[in-house]
Amino acid sequence: MMAAVLLVLSVALWRGSQQGARLAAQQADAVSDPAKANAAVYRDQLAELDREYVMGNLNYEELKVARDELSQRLLADVGIQTVTESPAPQPSVASAAVVWRKPWLSIAALVFVVPVSSLLMYSVLGEPAALDPMALKQGVDSSGEVTPEKLTEMATALTRRLQDEPNSMEGWVMLGRVQRARGHFEESAEALGKALALSRDDNLSIERAEVLAQQNGGSFAGEPWAIIQRVLTADPHHLNALFLAGSASYAEMNFRSALRFWERAREVVPADSPDAPELDRAIGEAREKMGLPAIPPRAAAATTDLQASKAALAATSISGRVTLVKELKGLVAPTDTVFVYATPVTGSRMPVAIVRTTADKLPLDFVLDDTTAMNPSVKLSSMDEVTVRVRISKSGQAVAQAGDLGVSLSPVKPGSKGLNLMVRDTLQATP
């Protein structure tokens, strides 16, 4: 970056010096030879008149008159200067050399001043240690070890930075956490309070409540409890607030309140969350303090609930096998649709459970249960008795057609197993 800046400035100085040299030469010529200087001016004015004529601002007569006037003025000036001019000192070669050397002197000064001033500024405002690869490597290697000395340095640096950037919310949060790690709870609470003044954050408020409790020797009385209650009023399911409310209640020997807060948190925390085991342990301790029986761990409880659900589902399911007699196999194509379903014995013929497949799957082992219900509000488990039907359809339509094959069995109680449904004939009526 410094090289680019120096290059740009050097080019600008070089071009400026060349223009200055040309002007100086013209001035020198004017001093040494006034007639020559006037002739140069005359030529410039003639060129200007020609441009005006070409652009249409002057006609030919106006151009001729103007050129004549310039000629007369030039002759008059030369005549006067010839009589009145006195010997003028000629510009020396040394003065021309000075004009020529000035850009090199300026460029040399820039090459020296810019890098030196940049390094001086960086040494004051930057991080010189970052220029040392070994120091940087040591800093990275030892970053995992946070010593009291490093915490003090961090706190000092953050405090100095926040004097210049008092509106940096992230800086105040970091300072509050560093001071908390140092055990300076009063300074930590003050820094977190300044961060909250810049941006309201309920999680940060809960963190400050915890720091205030540490400052008060573990007591949540007063402002810490007020913060927790304010956050829970705004959001009853705020996890950090529920966790801290349970901890505060437990510290005050109010185990019933602690259990209530932690159980509310347990409803929100996913089973695979890293907080789940610790939360279950805390709930178990609170229940133990209250003399209540321990509850099974969350994973075991989930497994038990799943097993109980499967057992209940199996108790209300109907299972069996569907087969086709040999005499009818020639009438059935592999792509024909096979419906196995259960309907109420009386009343509606709408299936309460149904399985659909193709004839190439015969013989078919089937299971009808609540997971195969057509209407979630009318399930097989709600029936006392049903009729189990089988229909083989070439059209694949839900409504029975002439020529469909089928069989039915009634009444069948939910929970029946091992039914043997053999399709022997065509259906005589719409089931």
ZIMO-V521310 format. One line per field, one symbol per residue. ss: DSSP state (@ for helix, = for strand, . for the rest). phi: phi as a letter, one per 40 degrees, with the letter a starting at -180 (. if undefined). psi: psi as a letter, one per 30 degrees, with the letter a starting at -180 (. if undefined). A space follows every 50 residues. Layout:
# ZIMO-V521310
ss = ???
phi = ???
psi = ???
This chain:
# ZIMO-V521310
ss = .@@@@@@@@@@@@@@@@@@@@@@@@@@@@@@@.@@@@@@@@@@@@@@@@@ @@@@.....@@@@@@@@@@@@@@@@@@@@@@@@@........@@@@@@@@ @@@@@@@@@@@@@@@@@@@@@@@@@..@@@@.@@@@@@@@@......@@@ @@@@@@@@@@@@@@....@@@@@@@@@@@@@@..@@@@@@@@@@@@@@.. .@@@@@@@@@@@@@@.......@@@@@@@@@@@@....@@@@@@@@@@@@ @...@@@@@@@@@@@@@@.......@@@@@@@@@@@@@@........@@@ @@@@@@@@@@@@@@@..=======.@@@@@@.....========...... ========@@@..=====.@@@..=..=.@@@...========....... ....========......=====.==.....
phi = .cccccccccccccccccccccccccccccccaccccccccdcccccccc cccccgcbcccccccccccccccccccccccccccbdbccccccccccdc cdccccccccdcccccccccccccbcbdccccdccccccccccccbcdcc ccccccccccccccbcccccccccccccccccgcccccccccccccccac acccccccccccccccggcccgcdccccccccccacbcccccdccccccc ccgcccccccccccccccccccccccdcccccccccccccgcccccddcc cccccccccccccccbcbbibbbbcccbcccbcccccbbbabbdcbgccc ccaabbabcccccbcbbbaccbccbdcbbcccccaabcbbbbbccgcccc bcgccaabaacbcdhcbgcbbbcbacccacc
psi = eeeeeeeeeeeeeeeeeeeeeeeeeeeeeeeeieeeeeeeeeeeeeeeee eeeefgfkaeeeeeeeeeeeeeeeeeeeeeeeefklkkkkkleeeeeeee feeeeeeeeeeeeeeeeeeeeefefaiffffjeeeeeeeeegffjjleee eeeeeeeeeeefefifgjeeeeeeeeeeeeffgieeeeeeeeeeefffjk jeeeeeeeeeeeeeegggkgkbeeeeeeeeefeejfgjeeeeeeeeeeee fggieeeeeeeeeeeffeklfgkffeeeeeeeeeeeeeefglkkllleee eeeeeeeeeeeeeefglklakklkleffeffklffkkkkjlklkelbkgk kfkkkkalfffkkkklkkaffgkejffjleffkellkklkkjkffglekk lkfkklllkklkkkfklgkjjkjfllkflk.
